[in-house]
């Protein structure tokens, strides 16, 4: 289990002064919390390329620090928050050997419950050394997405940094083998291999003209819906191919991947990176995108990004259909952070159809802060017409929210 290593508090109202209270966790895996109070003030005080340093804190016998860039680490990512993990090398203690580490950053919506909501990890190990002492994510999250999300409360947010030292010359077990490497959970890799090589597969699904092989016991263990479908009174015949309607093959692929590995599919991160690359091509496009966001427009790359959004919406529906609550929760957070003028109507309709209060509130809050021209564009769209005719109560809620704003 990951150990708590302490908390750092960066106060924007005290000229971004950061105070750290570290805990000696004495383990190869730990997490540290960075609390940003006075977020708006930190954004005003810090220029692009300037960071707040949190730490040090100790994991695996090494000291680490977090670098938080409220306006991006460089001009190409000025519209993003950047986060980096830094290896604090001590010549008197460290032996000079590279330290192999897996780490991730996440936003925490309730510190006392420790529920990471928006997670961006490396997905692979990194070697920290004197030559390369810093790794991280220069595009952790768009500032406009954060400012419209529920993760920024009372102008404060909490960032969690998880660190696992995989290869560590300082900590060996009794047999002389790296303790952290031996303790790294790999059951998800084994189950993913089982899904990929299809050994022992005993059920087949037909989805959009493609056939998928799987294992009944795995599906039933993860989903009450699959349990009833495969082993209940109305179970499907063992030799029949089960037809899955109203779902795209790429969505079902992601669904199976989550069921077997309990992690968000890798294809999501790949698509995110592709969309970010598409957004950044072309001189001056960053400025154009920022201007579009200020005007209430999407700032989305129309092709790949819209495809990603539809994939996320489809995965949300699939998670609800098969009662995969953790996957549904992750999809809700990702959809909430990708709401735009062209997508808010379809996302709001999904939220209402699947009785998802959190996603519905995120959509209504987004609409609430739009400019009048932007609202006019939204109200004349086909998607909004569908909401008005199918879910008229949503319109009443929105009018009540706008009226409440006027009174304030």
Number of C-alpha atoms within 10 A of each C-alpha: 8 14 18 19 23 20 21 23 19 24 19 22 14 12 13 22 14 18 16 18 15 17 15 13 19 14 20 27 25 23 22 30 28 26 23 24 22 19 22 15 16 24 17 11 14 18 17 20 16 16 21 17 22 26 25 21 26 25 26 24 19 20 16 21 19 27 21 24 25 27 25 28 25 16 13 16 21 23 22 25 23 26 27 22 24 22 21 20 17 12 9 6 10 18 13 12 12 18 23 18 21 18 22 21 26 19 25 23 19 13 15 7 8 12 13 18 18 20 19 18 18 15 11 10 16 19 19 20 19 16 9 12 16 19 17 20 19 19 20 20 21 18 19 15 17 17 15 18 19 18 21 18 13 10 14 16 21 22 25 24 22 22 23 22 27 23 23 21 17 15 17 15 10 8 7 8 14 18 21 21 16 13 12 13 9 11 11 16 12 12 17 19 14 16 22 12 12 14 12 12 15 13 20 18 17 16 20 15 10 10 13 18 19 21 17 19 15 16 20 17 12 17 18 14 17 19 18 14 18 20 16 11 8 9 12 15 12 13 9 10 15 18 13 14 9 10 14 17 17 15 21 21 15 20 22 19 20 21 23 22 18 16 14 18 16 12 13 14 15 10 15 14 13 13 20 16 11 17 18 16 10 8 8 10 15 19 14 12 19 17 13 14 16 14 15 20 18 19 20 22 16 13 10 17 20 15 14 17 17 17 17 21 21 20 23 26 20 21 23 17 14 17 16 19 14 15 20 20 18 20 21 23 19 19 22 24 22 20 25 21 21 17 19 24 24 18 25 25 21 19 22 17 13 15 12 16 13 14 25 23 17 24 28 19 17 19 22 15 14 17 13 11 11 15 15 11 13 20 14 10 13 12 18 20 15 14 19 16 10 13 16 12 13 17 15 11 13 17 13 12 15 15 11 10 11 8 6 5
